[in-house]
Amino acid sequence: MPWGHAAFGYVLYSLGHRFVTREPPNGPIVVLALLFGTQLPDLVDKTLSWGLHLFPQGYSVAHSILVAIPIGLLVLGATASGRRDIGIAFTVGYWSHLLGDAILAVPKLGVSPSDRLLWPVVTLPPYDSEVTLIGRVTAIFGELSGEMLTGEHLVFLAIYSIPYLLVFLLWIVDGAPGVAQFLRTDNR
């Protein structure tokens, strides 16, 4: 889910930034670059698969480390002279998405974590049925609104929300980067 990739990327970036600079991340552009990086693989590959039907699966070009590593290095090189923090944020976001997908594949039977990351060397089998962008988005929101409203699922949702609450608290401790700058007023 998009929010999972955003949360995972933010935690990695924030903790890494604090480890290197001893300061929390700062700036709306940096946060936007990070968030864009965390979503880019799905924006590209899901559109190519679900929307344009060019690939049988939603894990292809942008999920491949054979593409992601050079893109990340190019972005880092292009931003080295100016706002390197923007390039680092984007690259951490992008690569964290791939790491998150690999981690999520670990408990699945018959799925190797590297399968999602090695396109075109490894191609995943097509979906069981044709997937459309509208159909998939509708299904996701249908699952969230329908199934998650039962008592059993609300308990699961409450437990599942704990990591997101911790990420939100980390963001608050960091000074709400990306939002705080918009809320501040200059009294000059």
CNS distance restraints for C-alpha pairs under 8 A (distance, minus, plus):
assign (resid   1 and name CA) (resid   5 and name CA) 6.65 0.50 0.50
assign (resid   2 and name CA) (resid   6 and name CA) 6.21 0.50 0.50
assign (resid   2 and name CA) (resid  38 and name CA) 7.94 0.50 0.50
assign (resid   2 and name CA) (resid  39 and name CA) 6.51 0.50 0.50
assign (resid   3 and name CA) (resid   7 and name CA) 5.98 0.50 0.50
assign (resid   4 and name CA) (resid   8 and name CA) 6.04 0.50 0.50
assign (resid   5 and name CA) (resid   9 and name CA) 5.97 0.50 0.50
assign (resid   5 and name CA) (resid  38 and name CA) 5.67 0.50 0.50
assign (resid   5 and name CA) (resid  39 and name CA) 7.03 0.50 0.50
assign (resid   5 and name CA) (resid  96 and name CA) 7.44 0.50 0.50
assign (resid   5 and name CA) (resid  97 and name CA) 5.65 0.50 0.50
assign (resid   5 and name CA) (resid 100 and name CA) 6.91 0.50 0.50
assign (resid   6 and name CA) (resid  10 and name CA) 6.05 0.50 0.50
assign (resid   6 and name CA) (resid  35 and name CA) 5.86 0.50 0.50
assign (resid   6 and name CA) (resid  38 and name CA) 5.59 0.50 0.50
assign (resid   6 and name CA) (resid  39 and name CA) 7.30 0.50 0.50
assign (resid   6 and name CA) (resid  93 and name CA) 7.66 0.50 0.50
assign (resid   7 and name CA) (resid  11 and name CA) 6.23 0.50 0.50
assign (resid   7 and name CA) (resid 164 and name CA) 6.80 0.50 0.50
assign (resid   7 and name CA) (resid 167 and name CA) 6.24 0.50 0.50
assign (resid   8 and name CA) (resid  12 and name CA) 6.33 0.50 0.50
assign (resid   8 and name CA) (resid  96 and name CA) 6.97 0.50 0.50
assign (resid   8 and name CA) (resid  97 and name CA) 7.87 0.50 0.50
assign (resid   8 and name CA) (resid 100 and name CA) 7.35 0.50 0.50
assign (resid   9 and name CA) (resid  13 and name CA) 6.05 0.50 0.50
assign (resid   9 and name CA) (resid  34 and name CA) 7.21 0.50 0.50
assign (resid   9 and name CA) (resid  35 and name CA) 7.67 0.50 0.50
assign (resid   9 and name CA) (resid  38 and name CA) 6.21 0.50 0.50
assign (resid   9 and name CA) (resid  92 and name CA) 6.74 0.50 0.50
assign (resid   9 and name CA) (resid  93 and name CA) 4.96 0.50 0.50
assign (resid   9 and name CA) (resid  96 and name CA) 5.35 0.50 0.50
assign (resid   9 and name CA) (resid  97 and name CA) 6.96 0.50 0.50
assign (resid  10 and name CA) (resid  14 and name CA) 5.80 0.50 0.50
assign (resid  10 and name CA) (resid  34 and name CA) 7.26 0.50 0.50
assign (resid  10 and name CA) (resid  35 and name CA) 7.85 0.50 0.50
assign (resid  10 and name CA) (resid  93 and name CA) 7.43 0.50 0.50
assign (resid  10 and name CA) (resid 167 and name CA) 7.67 0.50 0.50
assign (resid  11 and name CA) (resid  15 and name CA) 5.95 0.50 0.50
assign (resid  11 and name CA) (resid 167 and name CA) 6.55 0.50 0.50
assign (resid  11 and name CA) (resid 170 and name CA) 7.72 0.50 0.50
assign (resid  12 and name CA) (resid  16 and name CA) 5.89 0.50 0.50
assign (resid  12 and name CA) (resid  92 and name CA) 7.50 0.50 0.50
assign (resid  12 and name CA) (resid  96 and name CA) 7.53 0.50 0.50
assign (resid  13 and name CA) (resid  17 and name CA) 5.82 0.50 0.50
assign (resid  13 and name CA) (resid  25 and name CA) 8.00 0.50 0.50
assign (resid  13 and name CA) (resid  89 and name CA) 6.71 0.50 0.50
assign (resid  13 and name CA) (resid  92 and name CA) 6.35 0.50 0.50
assign (resid  13 and name CA) (resid  93 and name CA) 7.50 0.50 0.50
assign (resid  14 and name CA) (resid  18 and name CA) 6.08 0.50 0.50
assign (resid  14 and name CA) (resid  24 and name CA) 6.49 0.50 0.50
assign (resid  14 and name CA) (resid  25 and name CA) 6.01 0.50 0.50
assign (resid  14 and name CA) (resid 174 and name CA) 7.84 0.50 0.50
assign (resid  15 and name CA) (resid  19 and name CA) 6.06 0.50 0.50
assign (resid  16 and name CA) (resid  20 and name CA) 6.24 0.50 0.50
assign (resid  17 and name CA) (resid  21 and name CA) 5.82 0.50 0.50
assign (resid  17 and name CA) (resid  22 and name CA) 7.17 0.50 0.50
assign (resid  17 and name CA) (resid  23 and name CA) 6.94 0.50 0.50
assign (resid  17 and name CA) (resid  24 and name CA) 6.60 0.50 0.50
assign (resid  17 and name CA) (resid  25 and name CA) 6.30 0.50 0.50
assign (resid  18 and name CA) (resid  22 and name CA) 4.42 0.50 0.50
assign (resid  18 and name CA) (resid  23 and name CA) 4.97 0.50 0.50
assign (resid  18 and name CA) (resid  24 and name CA) 5.48 0.50 0.50
assign (resid  18 and name CA) (resid  25 and name CA) 7.37 0.50 0.50
assign (resid  24 and name CA) (resid 174 and name CA) 4.93 0.50 0.50
assign (resid  24 and name CA) (resid 175 and name CA) 7.51 0.50 0.50
assign (resid  25 and name CA) (resid  30 and name CA) 7.95 0.50 0.50
assign (resid  25 and name CA) (resid 174 and name CA) 6.53 0.50 0.50
assign (resid  25 and name CA) (resid 177 and name CA) 6.61 0.50 0.50
assign (resid  26 and name CA) (resid  30 and name CA) 6.99 0.50 0.50
assign (resid  26 and name CA) (resid  31 and name CA) 7.69 0.50 0.50
assign (resid  26 and name CA) (resid 174 and name CA) 7.91 0.50 0.50
assign (resid  26 and name CA) (resid 175 and name CA) 7.92 0.50 0.50
assign (resid  26 and name CA) (resid 177 and name CA) 5.12 0.50 0.50
assign (resid  26 and name CA) (resid 178 and name CA) 7.19 0.50 0.50
assign (resid  27 and name CA) (resid  31 and name CA) 6.52 0.50 0.50
assign (resid  27 and name CA) (resid 177 and name CA) 5.59 0.50 0.50
assign (resid  27 and name CA) (resid 178 and name CA) 5.38 0.50 0.50
assign (resid  27 and name CA) (resid 181 and name CA) 6.82 0.50 0.50
assign (resid  28 and name CA) (resid  32 and name CA) 6.06 0.50 0.50
assign (resid  28 and name CA) (resid 177 and name CA) 6.12 0.50 0.50
assign (resid  28 and name CA) (resid 178 and name CA) 3.46 0.50 0.50
assign (resid  28 and name CA) (resid 179 and name CA) 6.72 0.50 0.50
assign (resid  28 and name CA) (resid 181 and name CA) 6.91 0.50 0.50
assign (resid  29 and name CA) (resid  33 and name CA) 6.05 0.50 0.50
assign (resid  29 and name CA) (resid  86 and name CA) 6.94 0.50 0.50
assign (resid  29 and name CA) (resid 178 and name CA) 7.08 0.50 0.50
assign (resid  30 and name CA) (resid  34 and name CA) 6.16 0.50 0.50
assign (resid  30 and name CA) (resid  85 and name CA) 6.59 0.50 0.50
assign (resid  30 and name CA) (resid  86 and name CA) 4.89 0.50 0.50
assign (resid  30 and name CA) (resid  89 and name CA) 6.03 0.50 0.50
assign (resid  30 and name CA) (resid  90 and name CA) 7.81 0.50 0.50
assign (resid  30 and name CA) (resid 178 and name CA) 7.65 0.50 0.50
assign (resid  31 and name CA) (resid  35 and name CA) 6.10 0.50 0.50
assign (resid  31 and name CA) (resid  89 and name CA) 7.24 0.50 0.50
assign (resid  31 and name CA) (resid 177 and name CA) 6.76 0.50 0.50
assign (resid  31 and name CA) (resid 178 and name CA) 5.67 0.50 0.50
assign (resid  32 and name CA) (resid  36 and name CA) 5.96 0.50 0.50
assign (resid  32 and name CA) (resid 178 and name CA) 7.38 0.50 0.50
assign (resid  33 and name CA) (resid  37 and name CA) 6.08 0.50 0.50
assign (resid  33 and name CA) (resid  86 and name CA) 6.04 0.50 0.50
assign (resid  33 and name CA) (resid  87 and name CA) 7.58 0.50 0.50
assign (resid  33 and name CA) (resid  89 and name CA) 5.90 0.50 0.50
assign (resid  33 and name CA) (resid  90 and name CA) 4.77 0.50 0.50
assign (resid  33 and name CA) (resid  93 and name CA) 7.84 0.50 0.50
assign (resid  34 and name CA) (resid  38 and name CA) 6.29 0.50 0.50
assign (resid  34 and name CA) (resid  86 and name CA) 7.69 0.50 0.50
assign (resid  34 and name CA) (resid  89 and name CA) 4.58 0.50 0.50
assign (resid  34 and name CA) (resid  90 and name CA) 4.50 0.50 0.50
assign (resid  34 and name CA) (resid  91 and name CA) 7.49 0.50 0.50
assign (resid  34 and name CA) (resid  92 and name CA) 6.97 0.50 0.50
assign (resid  34 and name CA) (resid  93 and name CA) 4.86 0.50 0.50
assign (resid  34 and name CA) (resid  94 and name CA) 7.72 0.50 0.50
assign (resid  35 and name CA) (resid  39 and name CA) 6.46 0.50 0.50
assign (resid  35 and name CA) (resid  90 and name CA) 7.46 0.50 0.50
assign (resid  35 and name CA) (resid  93 and name CA) 6.47 0.50 0.50
assign (resid  36 and name CA) (resid  40 and name CA) 5.93 0.50 0.50
assign (resid  36 and name CA) (resid  90 and name CA) 6.82 0.50 0.50
assign (resid  36 and name CA) (resid  93 and name CA) 7.34 0.50 0.50
assign (resid  36 and name CA) (resid  94 and name CA) 7.91 0.50 0.50
assign (resid  37 and name CA) (resid  41 and name CA) 7.83 0.50 0.50
assign (resid  37 and name CA) (resid  89 and name CA) 7.65 0.50 0.50
assign (resid  37 and name CA) (resid  90 and name CA) 4.66 0.50 0.50
assign (resid  37 and name CA) (resid  91 and name CA) 6.43 0.50 0.50
assign (resid  37 and name CA) (resid  92 and name CA) 7.35 0.50 0.50
assign (resid  37 and name CA) (resid  93 and name CA) 4.38 0.50 0.50
assign (resid  37 and name CA) (resid  94 and name CA) 4.17 0.50 0.50
assign (resid  37 and name CA) (resid  95 and name CA) 7.85 0.50 0.50
assign (resid  37 and name CA) (resid  97 and name CA) 7.88 0.50 0.50
assign (resid  38 and name CA) (resid  90 and name CA) 7.64 0.50 0.50
assign (resid  38 and name CA) (resid  93 and name CA) 4.27 0.50 0.50
assign (resid  38 and name CA) (resid  94 and name CA) 4.87 0.50 0.50
assign (resid  38 and name CA) (resid  95 and name CA) 7.66 0.50 0.50
assign (resid  38 and name CA) (resid  96 and name CA) 6.75 0.50 0.50
assign (resid  38 and name CA) (resid  97 and name CA) 5.31 0.50 0.50
assign (resid  39 and name CA) (resid  43 and name CA) 6.11 0.50 0.50
assign (resid  39 and name CA) (resid  93 and name CA) 7.90 0.50 0.50
assign (resid  39 and name CA) (resid  94 and name CA) 7.31 0.50 0.50
assign (resid  39 and name CA) (resid  97 and name CA) 7.33 0.50 0.50
assign (resid  40 and name CA) (resid  44 and name CA) 6.12 0.50 0.50
assign (resid  40 and name CA) (resid  62 and name CA) 7.42 0.50 0.50
assign (resid  40 and name CA) (resid  94 and name CA) 6.71 0.50 0.50
assign (resid  41 and name CA) (resid  45 and name CA) 5.95 0.50 0.50
assign (resid  41 and name CA) (resid  46 and name CA) 7.98 0.50 0.50
assign (resid  41 and name CA) (resid  62 and name CA) 4.67 0.50 0.50
assign (resid  41 and name CA) (resid  63 and name CA) 5.43 0.50 0.50
assign (resid  41 and name CA) (resid  94 and name CA) 7.17 0.50 0.50
assign (resid  41 and name CA) (resid  97 and name CA) 7.33 0.50 0.50
assign (resid  41 and name CA) (resid  98 and name CA) 7.94 0.50 0.50
assign (resid  42 and name CA) (resid  46 and name CA) 5.17 0.50 0.50
assign (resid  42 and name CA) (resid  47 and name CA) 7.52 0.50 0.50
assign (resid  42 and name CA) (resid  58 and name CA) 7.33 0.50 0.50
assign (resid  42 and name CA) (resid  59 and name CA) 7.97 0.50 0.50
assign (resid  42 and name CA) (resid  62 and name CA) 7.58 0.50 0.50
assign (resid  42 and name CA) (resid  63 and name CA) 7.82 0.50 0.50
assign (resid  43 and name CA) (resid  47 and name CA) 5.99 0.50 0.50
assign (resid  44 and name CA) (resid  48 and name CA) 6.20 0.50 0.50
assign (resid  44 and name CA) (resid  61 and name CA) 7.88 0.50 0.50
assign (resid  44 and name CA) (resid  62 and name CA) 6.27 0.50 0.50
assign (resid  45 and name CA) (resid  49 and name CA) 6.02 0.50 0.50
assign (resid  45 and name CA) (resid  58 and name CA) 5.16 0.50 0.50
assign (resid  45 and name CA) (resid  59 and name CA) 5.99 0.50 0.50
assign (resid  45 and name CA) (resid  60 and name CA) 5.96 0.50 0.50
assign (resid  45 and name CA) (resid  61 and name CA) 6.52 0.50 0.50
assign (resid  45 and name CA) (resid  62 and name CA) 6.06 0.50 0.50
assign (resid  45 and name CA) (resid  63 and name CA) 7.33 0.50 0.50
assign (resid  46 and name CA) (resid  50 and name CA) 5.39 0.50 0.50
assign (resid  46 and name CA) (resid  51 and name CA) 7.05 0.50 0.50
assign (resid  46 and name CA) (resid  57 and name CA) 7.87 0.50 0.50
assign (resid  46 and name CA) (resid  58 and name CA) 4.72 0.50 0.50
assign (resid  46 and name CA) (resid  59 and name CA) 7.51 0.50 0.50
assign (resid  46 and name CA) (resid 133 and name CA) 7.71 0.50 0.50
assign (resid  47 and name CA) (resid  51 and name CA) 4.71 0.50 0.50
assign (resid  47 and name CA) (resid  52 and name CA) 6.24 0.50 0.50
assign (resid  47 and name CA) (resid  58 and name CA) 7.99 0.50 0.50
assign (resid  47 and name CA) (resid 133 and name CA) 7.22 0.50 0.50
assign (resid  48 and name CA) (resid  52 and name CA) 4.94 0.50 0.50
assign (resid  48 and name CA) (resid  53 and name CA) 5.91 0.50 0.50
assign (resid  48 and name CA) (resid  54 and name CA) 5.43 0.50 0.50
assign (resid  48 and name CA) (resid  55 and name CA) 6.29 0.50 0.50
assign (resid  48 and name CA) (resid  58 and name CA) 7.53 0.50 0.50
assign (resid  49 and name CA) (resid  53 and name CA) 4.46 0.50 0.50
assign (resid  49 and name CA) (resid  54 and name CA) 5.50 0.50 0.50
assign (resid  49 and name CA) (resid  55 and name CA) 4.75 0.50 0.50
assign (resid  49 and name CA) (resid  56 and name CA) 6.03 0.50 0.50
assign (resid  49 and name CA) (resid  57 and name CA) 5.81 0.50 0.50
assign (resid  49 and name CA) (resid  58 and name CA) 5.38 0.50 0.50
assign (resid  49 and name CA) (resid 131 and name CA) 7.94 0.50 0.50
assign (resid  50 and name CA) (resid  58 and name CA) 7.17 0.50 0.50
assign (resid  50 and name CA) (resid 131 and name CA) 5.42 0.50 0.50
assign (resid  50 and name CA) (resid 132 and name CA) 4.53 0.50 0.50
assign (resid  50 and name CA) (resid 133 and name CA) 4.83 0.50 0.50
assign (resid  50 and name CA) (resid 136 and name CA) 7.90 0.50 0.50
assign (resid  51 and name CA) (resid 132 and name CA) 5.80 0.50 0.50
assign (resid  51 and name CA) (resid 133 and name CA) 5.15 0.50 0.50
assign (resid  55 and name CA) (resid  60 and name CA) 7.30 0.50 0.50
assign (resid  56 and name CA) (resid 124 and name CA) 7.89 0.50 0.50
assign (resid  56 and name CA) (resid 125 and name CA) 7.05 0.50 0.50
assign (resid  56 and name CA) (resid 126 and name CA) 4.45 0.50 0.50
assign (resid  56 and name CA) (resid 127 and name CA) 6.49 0.50 0.50
assign (resid  57 and name CA) (resid 124 and name CA) 6.53 0.50 0.50
assign (resid  57 and name CA) (resid 125 and name CA) 7.02 0.50 0.50
assign (resid  57 and name CA) (resid 126 and name CA) 5.41 0.50 0.50
assign (resid  57 and name CA) (resid 127 and name CA) 6.22 0.50 0.50
assign (resid  59 and name CA) (resid  63 and name CA) 5.64 0.50 0.50
assign (resid  59 and name CA) (resid  64 and name CA) 7.77 0.50 0.50
assign (resid  59 and name CA) (resid 116 and name CA) 5.73 0.50 0.50
assign (resid  59 and name CA) (resid 117 and name CA) 7.64 0.50 0.50
assign (resid  59 and name CA) (resid 119 and name CA) 7.70 0.50 0.50
assign (resid  59 and name CA) (resid 124 and name CA) 7.56 0.50 0.50
assign (resid  60 and name CA) (resid  64 and name CA) 6.18 0.50 0.50
assign (resid  60 and name CA) (resid 116 and name CA) 7.43 0.50 0.50
assign (resid  60 and name CA) (resid 117 and name CA) 7.81 0.50 0.50
assign (resid  60 and name CA) (resid 119 and name CA) 5.42 0.50 0.50
assign (resid  60 and name CA) (resid 120 and name CA) 7.20 0.50 0.50
assign (resid  60 and name CA) (resid 123 and name CA) 7.50 0.50 0.50
assign (resid  61 and name CA) (resid  67 and name CA) 6.72 0.50 0.50
assign (resid  61 and name CA) (resid 119 and name CA) 6.43 0.50 0.50
assign (resid  61 and name CA) (resid 120 and name CA) 7.67 0.50 0.50
assign (resid  62 and name CA) (resid  67 and name CA) 6.43 0.50 0.50
assign (resid  62 and name CA) (resid  68 and name CA) 6.44 0.50 0.50
assign (resid  63 and name CA) (resid  67 and name CA) 7.61 0.50 0.50
assign (resid  63 and name CA) (resid  68 and name CA) 6.93 0.50 0.50
assign (resid  63 and name CA) (resid  98 and name CA) 6.26 0.50 0.50
assign (resid  63 and name CA) (resid 116 and name CA) 6.69 0.50 0.50
assign (resid  63 and name CA) (resid 117 and name CA) 5.52 0.50 0.50
assign (resid  63 and name CA) (resid 118 and name CA) 7.88 0.50 0.50
assign (resid  63 and name CA) (resid 119 and name CA) 7.50 0.50 0.50
assign (resid  64 and name CA) (resid  68 and name CA) 6.00 0.50 0.50
assign (resid  64 and name CA) (resid 116 and name CA) 7.12 0.50 0.50
assign (resid  64 and name CA) (resid 117 and name CA) 4.36 0.50 0.50
assign (resid  64 and name CA) (resid 118 and name CA) 5.08 0.50 0.50
assign (resid  64 and name CA) (resid 119 and name CA) 5.15 0.50 0.50
assign (resid  64 and name CA) (resid 120 and name CA) 7.70 0.50 0.50
assign (resid  65 and name CA) (resid  69 and name CA) 5.53 0.50 0.50
assign (resid  65 and name CA) (resid  98 and name CA) 7.92 0.50 0.50
assign (resid  65 and name CA) (resid 117 and name CA) 5.51 0.50 0.50
assign (resid  65 and name CA) (resid 118 and name CA) 6.23 0.50 0.50
assign (resid  65 and name CA) (resid 119 and name CA) 7.95 0.50 0.50
assign (resid  66 and name CA) (resid  70 and name CA) 7.16 0.50 0.50
assign (resid  66 and name CA) (resid 117 and name CA) 7.97 0.50 0.50
assign (resid  66 and name CA) (resid 118 and name CA) 6.81 0.50 0.50
assign (resid  66 and name CA) (resid 119 and name CA) 7.53 0.50 0.50
assign (resid  67 and name CA) (resid  71 and name CA) 6.25 0.50 0.50
assign (resid  68 and name CA) (resid  72 and name CA) 5.95 0.50 0.50
assign (resid  68 and name CA) (resid  94 and name CA) 7.48 0.50 0.50
assign (resid  68 and name CA) (resid  95 and name CA) 7.08 0.50 0.50
assign (resid  69 and name CA) (resid  73 and name CA) 6.15 0.50 0.50
assign (resid  69 and name CA) (resid  95 and name CA) 7.94 0.50 0.50
assign (resid  70 and name CA) (resid  74 and name CA) 5.99 0.50 0.50
assign (resid  71 and name CA) (resid  75 and name CA) 6.13 0.50 0.50
assign (resid  72 and name CA) (resid  76 and name CA) 6.15 0.50 0.50
assign (resid  72 and name CA) (resid  87 and name CA) 7.99 0.50 0.50
assign (resid  72 and name CA) (resid  90 and name CA) 7.81 0.50 0.50
assign (resid  72 and name CA) (resid  91 and name CA) 5.03 0.50 0.50
assign (resid  72 and name CA) (resid  94 and name CA) 7.63 0.50 0.50
assign (resid  72 and name CA) (resid  95 and name CA) 7.85 0.50 0.50
assign (resid  73 and name CA) (resid  77 and name CA) 6.04 0.50 0.50
assign (resid  73 and name CA) (resid  91 and name CA) 7.90 0.50 0.50
assign (resid  74 and name CA) (resid  78 and name CA) 6.00 0.50 0.50
assign (resid  75 and name CA) (resid  79 and name CA) 6.16 0.50 0.50
assign (resid  75 and name CA) (resid  87 and name CA) 5.54 0.50 0.50
assign (resid  75 and name CA) (resid  90 and name CA) 7.97 0.50 0.50
assign (resid  75 and name CA) (resid  91 and name CA) 7.28 0.50 0.50
assign (resid  76 and name CA) (resid  80 and name CA) 5.90 0.50 0.50
assign (resid  76 and name CA) (resid  84 and name CA) 6.82 0.50 0.50
assign (resid  76 and name CA) (resid  87 and name CA) 4.94 0.50 0.50
assign (resid  76 and name CA) (resid  88 and name CA) 6.26 0.50 0.50
assign (resid  76 and name CA) (resid  91 and name CA) 7.36 0.50 0.50
assign (resid  78 and name CA) (resid  87 and name CA) 7.76 0.50 0.50
assign (resid  79 and name CA) (resid  83 and name CA) 5.61 0.50 0.50
assign (resid  79 and name CA) (resid  84 and name CA) 4.83 0.50 0.50
assign (resid  79 and name CA) (resid  86 and name CA) 7.22 0.50 0.50
assign (resid  79 and name CA) (resid  87 and name CA) 5.53 0.50 0.50
assign (resid  80 and name CA) (resid  84 and name CA) 4.85 0.50 0.50
assign (resid  80 and name CA) (resid  87 and name CA) 7.67 0.50 0.50
assign (resid  83 and name CA) (resid  87 and name CA) 7.12 0.50 0.50
assign (resid  84 and name CA) (resid  88 and name CA) 6.17 0.50 0.50
assign (resid  85 and name CA) (resid  89 and name CA) 6.00 0.50 0.50
assign (resid  86 and name CA) (resid  90 and name CA) 6.19 0.50 0.50
assign (resid  87 and name CA) (resid  91 and name CA) 6.08 0.50 0.50
assign (resid  88 and name CA) (resid  92 and name CA) 5.97 0.50 0.50
assign (resid  89 and name CA) (resid  93 and name CA) 6.06 0.50 0.50
assign (resid  90 and name CA) (resid  94 and name CA) 6.08 0.50 0.50
assign (resid  91 and name CA) (resid  95 and name CA) 5.97 0.50 0.50
assign (resid  92 and name CA) (resid  96 and name CA) 5.75 0.50 0.50
assign (resid  93 and name CA) (resid  97 and name CA) 6.35 0.50 0.50
assign (resid  94 and name CA) (resid  98 and name CA) 6.93 0.50 0.50
assign (resid  95 and name CA) (resid  99 and name CA) 6.30 0.50 0.50
assign (resid  96 and name CA) (resid 100 and name CA) 5.93 0.50 0.50
assign (resid  97 and name CA) (resid 101 and name CA) 6.24 0.50 0.50
assign (resid  98 and name CA) (resid 102 and name CA) 6.20 0.50 0.50
assign (resid  98 and name CA) (resid 117 and name CA) 7.05 0.50 0.50
assign (resid  99 and name CA) (resid 103 and name CA) 6.16 0.50 0.50
assign (resid 100 and name CA) (resid 104 and name CA) 6.14 0.50 0.50
assign (resid 101 and name CA) (resid 105 and name CA) 6.32 0.50 0.50
assign (resid 101 and name CA) (resid 113 and name CA) 7.58 0.50 0.50
assign (resid 101 and name CA) (resid 116 and name CA) 7.45 0.50 0.50
assign (resid 102 and name CA) (resid 106 and name CA) 6.76 0.50 0.50
assign (resid 102 and name CA) (resid 113 and name CA) 4.39 0.50 0.50
assign (resid 102 and name CA) (resid 114 and name CA) 6.46 0.50 0.50
assign (resid 102 and name CA) (resid 116 and name CA) 6.96 0.50 0.50
assign (resid 102 and name CA) (resid 117 and name CA) 7.57 0.50 0.50
assign (resid 103 and name CA) (resid 113 and name CA) 6.66 0.50 0.50
assign (resid 104 and name CA) (resid 108 and name CA) 7.81 0.50 0.50
assign (resid 104 and name CA) (resid 113 and name CA) 7.74 0.50 0.50
assign (resid 105 and name CA) (resid 111 and name CA) 6.28 0.50 0.50
assign (resid 105 and name CA) (resid 112 and name CA) 6.60 0.50 0.50
assign (resid 105 and name CA) (resid 113 and name CA) 5.03 0.50 0.50
assign (resid 106 and name CA) (resid 111 and name CA) 7.27 0.50 0.50
assign (resid 106 and name CA) (resid 112 and name CA) 6.79 0.50 0.50
assign (resid 106 and name CA) (resid 113 and name CA) 5.74 0.50 0.50
assign (resid 111 and name CA) (resid 115 and name CA) 6.97 0.50 0.50
assign (resid 112 and name CA) (resid 116 and name CA) 7.84 0.50 0.50
assign (resid 113 and name CA) (resid 117 and name CA) 7.57 0.50 0.50
assign (resid 114 and name CA) (resid 118 and name CA) 6.25 0.50 0.50
assign (resid 115 and name CA) (resid 119 and name CA) 7.66 0.50 0.50
assign (resid 115 and name CA) (resid 122 and name CA) 5.99 0.50 0.50
assign (resid 115 and name CA) (resid 123 and name CA) 7.26 0.50 0.50
assign (resid 115 and name CA) (resid 124 and name CA) 6.96 0.50 0.50
assign (resid 116 and name CA) (resid 122 and name CA) 7.83 0.50 0.50
assign (resid 116 and name CA) (resid 123 and name CA) 7.93 0.50 0.50
assign (resid 116 and name CA) (resid 124 and name CA) 7.36 0.50 0.50
assign (resid 118 and name CA) (resid 122 and name CA) 5.37 0.50 0.50
assign (resid 118 and name CA) (resid 123 and name CA) 7.69 0.50 0.50
assign (resid 119 and name CA) (resid 123 and name CA) 5.72 0.50 0.50
assign (resid 127 and name CA) (resid 131 and name CA) 7.28 0.50 0.50
assign (resid 131 and name CA) (resid 135 and name CA) 6.62 0.50 0.50
assign (resid 131 and name CA) (resid 136 and name CA) 6.46 0.50 0.50
assign (resid 132 and name CA) (resid 136 and name CA) 5.96 0.50 0.50
assign (resid 133 and name CA) (resid 137 and name CA) 6.18 0.50 0.50
assign (resid 134 and name CA) (resid 138 and name CA) 5.99 0.50 0.50
assign (resid 135 and name CA) (resid 139 and name CA) 6.07 0.50 0.50
assign (resid 136 and name CA) (resid 140 and name CA) 6.19 0.50 0.50
assign (resid 137 and name CA) (resid 141 and name CA) 6.32 0.50 0.50
assign (resid 138 and name CA) (resid 142 and name CA) 5.85 0.50 0.50
assign (resid 139 and name CA) (resid 143 and name CA) 6.03 0.50 0.50
assign (resid 140 and name CA) (resid 144 and name CA) 6.29 0.50 0.50
assign (resid 141 and name CA) (resid 145 and name CA) 5.99 0.50 0.50
assign (resid 142 and name CA) (resid 146 and name CA) 5.61 0.50 0.50
assign (resid 142 and name CA) (resid 147 and name CA) 7.71 0.50 0.50
assign (resid 143 and name CA) (resid 147 and name CA) 5.32 0.50 0.50
assign (resid 143 and name CA) (resid 148 and name CA) 6.84 0.50 0.50
assign (resid 144 and name CA) (resid 148 and name CA) 5.30 0.50 0.50
assign (resid 144 and name CA) (resid 149 and name CA) 7.84 0.50 0.50
assign (resid 145 and name CA) (resid 149 and name CA) 6.36 0.50 0.50
assign (resid 146 and name CA) (resid 150 and name CA) 7.96 0.50 0.50
assign (resid 147 and name CA) (resid 153 and name CA) 6.88 0.50 0.50
assign (resid 148 and name CA) (resid 153 and name CA) 4.80 0.50 0.50
assign (resid 148 and name CA) (resid 154 and name CA) 5.87 0.50 0.50
assign (resid 148 and name CA) (resid 157 and name CA) 7.18 0.50 0.50
assign (resid 149 and name CA) (resid 153 and name CA) 6.35 0.50 0.50
assign (resid 149 and name CA) (resid 154 and name CA) 5.99 0.50 0.50
assign (resid 150 and name CA) (resid 154 and name CA) 6.06 0.50 0.50
assign (resid 151 and name CA) (resid 155 and name CA) 6.44 0.50 0.50
assign (resid 152 and name CA) (resid 156 and name CA) 6.52 0.50 0.50
assign (resid 153 and name CA) (resid 157 and name CA) 5.93 0.50 0.50
assign (resid 154 and name CA) (resid 158 and name CA) 6.06 0.50 0.50
assign (resid 155 and name CA) (resid 159 and name CA) 6.34 0.50 0.50
assign (resid 156 and name CA) (resid 160 and name CA) 5.92 0.50 0.50
assign (resid 157 and name CA) (resid 161 and name CA) 5.90 0.50 0.50
assign (resid 158 and name CA) (resid 162 and name CA) 6.84 0.50 0.50
assign (resid 160 and name CA) (resid 164 and name CA) 7.82 0.50 0.50
assign (resid 161 and name CA) (resid 165 and name CA) 6.18 0.50 0.50
assign (resid 162 and name CA) (resid 166 and name CA) 6.28 0.50 0.50
assign (resid 163 and name CA) (resid 167 and name CA) 6.25 0.50 0.50
assign (resid 164 and name CA) (resid 168 and name CA) 6.10 0.50 0.50
assign (resid 165 and name CA) (resid 169 and name CA) 6.16 0.50 0.50
assign (resid 166 and name CA) (resid 170 and name CA) 6.18 0.50 0.50
assign (resid 167 and name CA) (resid 171 and name CA) 6.18 0.50 0.50
assign (resid 168 and name CA) (resid 172 and name CA) 6.27 0.50 0.50
assign (resid 169 and name CA) (resid 173 and name CA) 6.12 0.50 0.50
assign (resid 170 and name CA) (resid 174 and name CA) 6.08 0.50 0.50
assign (resid 171 and name CA) (resid 175 and name CA) 6.54 0.50 0.50
assign (resid 171 and name CA) (resid 176 and name CA) 5.23 0.50 0.50
assign (resid 171 and name CA) (resid 177 and name CA) 7.12 0.50 0.50
assign (resid 172 and name CA) (resid 176 and name CA) 4.82 0.50 0.50
assign (resid 175 and name CA) (resid 180 and name CA) 6.73 0.50 0.50
assign (resid 176 and name CA) (resid 180 and name CA) 5.39 0.50 0.50
assign (resid 177 and name CA) (resid 181 and name CA) 6.99 0.50 0.50
assign (resid 178 and name CA) (resid 182 and name CA) 7.32 0.50 0.50
assign (resid 179 and name CA) (resid 183 and name CA) 6.51 0.50 0.50
assign (resid 180 and name CA) (resid 184 and name CA) 6.25 0.50 0.50
